[in-house]
Amino acid sequence: MKLHELSDNEGAAKKRMRVGRGPGSGKGKMGGRGIKGQKSRSGVAIKGFEGGQMPIYQRLPKRGFNKPNRKSFAVVNLGLIQKFIDAKKLDASTTIDSAALVASGLVRRELDGIRVLAKGDITSKIDLNVAGASKSAIEAVEKAGGKVTVAAPQAAEASE
């Protein structure tokens, strides 16, 4: 068997209907669009229009809420911190704070602070100073002999 001898099974691939190709094609002249009217023109899309009936997207209630002043934290896992310490990109002997994490390239942007999560394991004794940490991350660092300092969140200024 050669490459040019390969073909689909009989009836597996149906050729698409080419509209507007003369009366003999079965879809000639107006190409199945009917006579006149908005839908016979090109460039018309009536998305979500239900013939004058109230469309479903208007019948259903609105849901959800996006808090305008929510905080967005950069997330770091303990396993990655250990990997950067092993690669000598982070110095375990000094306090590791958000500036050190950004400088090492572990975090691209600080956002509203850095939050440490407990994925992976930490073996180095480190002193972390971050905006947030999960309970399991704090336990893991303390088990390795280090300590985590979580900065107190600043109170939101009252807008009057």
C-alpha positions as CSV (number, residue, x, y, z in Angstrom):
1,M,0.0,0.0,0.0
2,K,1.3,3.4,-0.9
3,L,0.4,6.8,0.4
4,H,-1.6,7.8,-2.6
5,E,-3.7,4.7,-2.3
6,L,-5.1,5.6,1.1
7,S,-8.7,6.8,1.1
8,D,-11.6,7.2,3.5
9,N,-14.3,4.5,3.8
10,E,-17.2,4.8,1.5
11,G,-19.7,7.4,3.0
12,A,-17.4,8.5,5.8
13,A,-16.8,12.0,4.5
14,K,-19.8,14.0,3.1
15,K,-18.9,17.0,0.9
16,R,-20.4,20.2,2.2
17,M,-23.2,21.9,0.4
18,R,-22.0,24.9,-1.7
19,V,-24.8,27.4,-1.8
20,G,-25.5,29.9,-4.5
21,R,-23.9,27.9,-7.3
22,G,-26.6,27.8,-9.9
23,P,-30.1,26.3,-10.2
24,G,-28.8,22.7,-10.8
25,S,-27.1,22.6,-7.4
26,G,-30.4,22.5,-5.5
27,K,-29.3,25.5,-3.4
28,G,-28.9,28.1,-6.2
29,K,-30.2,31.6,-6.6
30,M,-30.9,32.7,-3.0
31,G,-28.9,29.9,-1.4
32,G,-31.6,28.7,1.0
33,R,-32.0,32.2,2.6
34,G,-35.5,32.9,1.3
35,I,-36.7,36.2,-0.1
36,K,-35.7,39.6,1.3
37,G,-35.7,40.3,5.0
38,Q,-33.0,40.8,7.6
39,K,-31.8,37.2,7.6
40,S,-31.3,37.1,3.9
41,R,-28.7,39.8,4.0
42,S,-25.0,39.2,4.8
43,G,-23.4,40.4,8.0
44,V,-26.5,39.9,10.1
45,A,-26.6,37.9,13.4
46,I,-29.6,38.0,15.7
47,K,-27.9,36.3,18.6
48,G,-30.2,35.8,21.6
49,F,-33.3,37.0,19.8
50,E,-36.2,34.8,20.5
51,G,-38.9,36.1,18.1
52,G,-40.1,38.9,20.5
53,Q,-40.3,36.5,23.5
54,M,-38.2,37.7,26.4
55,P,-34.8,36.1,25.8
56,I,-33.5,33.5,28.3
57,Y,-30.6,35.7,29.4
58,Q,-33.0,38.4,30.5
59,R,-35.5,35.9,32.1
60,L,-32.8,34.4,34.4
61,P,-31.8,36.4,37.5
62,K,-28.4,38.0,37.8
63,R,-26.0,36.1,40.1
64,G,-22.8,36.7,41.8
65,F,-20.8,39.7,42.9
66,N,-17.2,40.9,42.4
67,K,-15.9,42.7,45.5
68,P,-14.3,45.9,44.1
69,N,-11.7,46.2,46.8
70,R,-10.7,42.6,47.2
71,K,-7.1,41.7,47.9
72,S,-5.1,39.6,45.4
73,F,-2.2,37.7,46.8
74,A,0.8,36.2,45.0
75,V,0.9,32.6,46.0
76,V,4.2,30.7,46.8
77,N,4.5,27.0,47.9
78,L,7.0,25.8,50.4
79,G,8.4,23.3,48.0
80,L,9.4,26.1,45.6
81,I,11.0,28.1,48.4
82,Q,13.1,25.0,49.3
83,K,14.0,24.5,45.6
84,F,15.2,28.1,45.3
85,I,17.2,27.8,48.5
86,D,18.9,24.6,47.1
87,A,19.7,26.4,43.9
88,K,21.3,29.3,46.0
89,K,18.8,31.8,44.6
90,L,17.5,32.4,48.1
91,D,19.6,32.8,51.3
92,A,18.1,30.8,54.1
93,S,20.3,32.4,56.7
94,T,18.6,35.8,56.3
95,T,15.0,36.8,56.7
96,I,13.1,35.9,53.5
97,D,10.5,38.6,52.9
98,S,8.5,39.7,49.9
99,A,11.4,41.8,48.4
100,A,13.8,38.8,48.6
101,L,11.2,36.5,46.9
102,V,10.7,39.1,44.1
103,A,14.4,39.6,43.7
104,S,15.0,35.8,43.4
105,G,12.5,35.6,40.6
106,L,10.2,33.2,42.6
107,V,7.4,35.8,42.5
108,R,7.0,38.1,39.6
109,R,4.8,40.7,41.3
110,E,4.0,41.3,45.0
111,L,0.4,42.3,44.3
112,D,-1.3,42.9,47.7
113,G,1.2,40.7,49.5
114,I,2.6,37.2,49.3
115,R,0.8,34.2,50.8
116,V,2.7,31.0,51.6
117,L,1.0,27.6,51.1
118,A,2.2,24.2,52.3
119,K,2.6,22.3,49.1
120,G,5.9,20.5,49.0
121,D,8.2,20.1,52.0
122,I,10.7,22.4,53.6
123,T,13.9,21.1,55.1
124,S,15.9,24.4,55.6
125,K,15.5,26.5,58.8
126,I,14.1,29.7,57.4
127,D,12.7,32.9,58.8
128,L,9.7,34.0,56.7
129,N,8.1,37.5,56.8
130,V,5.0,37.5,54.5
131,A,1.5,39.0,54.3
132,G,-0.2,35.6,54.8
133,A,0.4,31.9,55.3
134,S,-1.8,28.8,55.7
135,K,-1.8,27.0,59.1
136,S,-0.2,23.9,57.6
137,A,2.5,26.1,56.0
138,I,3.3,27.7,59.4
139,E,3.4,24.3,61.1
140,A,5.7,22.9,58.4
141,V,8.2,25.8,58.7
142,E,8.2,25.5,62.5
143,K,8.7,21.8,62.3
144,A,11.8,22.4,60.2
145,G,13.0,24.8,63.0
146,G,12.1,28.1,61.3
147,K,9.5,30.7,62.0
148,V,6.9,32.6,60.1
149,T,5.9,36.2,60.7
150,V,2.6,37.2,59.2
151,A,2.3,40.9,58.8
152,A,-0.9,42.3,60.3
153,P,-3.4,43.4,57.6
154,Q,-3.8,47.1,57.3
155,A,-7.2,48.3,58.3
156,A,-9.2,49.6,55.3
157,E,-9.4,53.4,55.4
158,A,-13.0,54.4,56.1
159,S,-14.4,56.3,53.2
160,E,-16.9,59.0,54.2
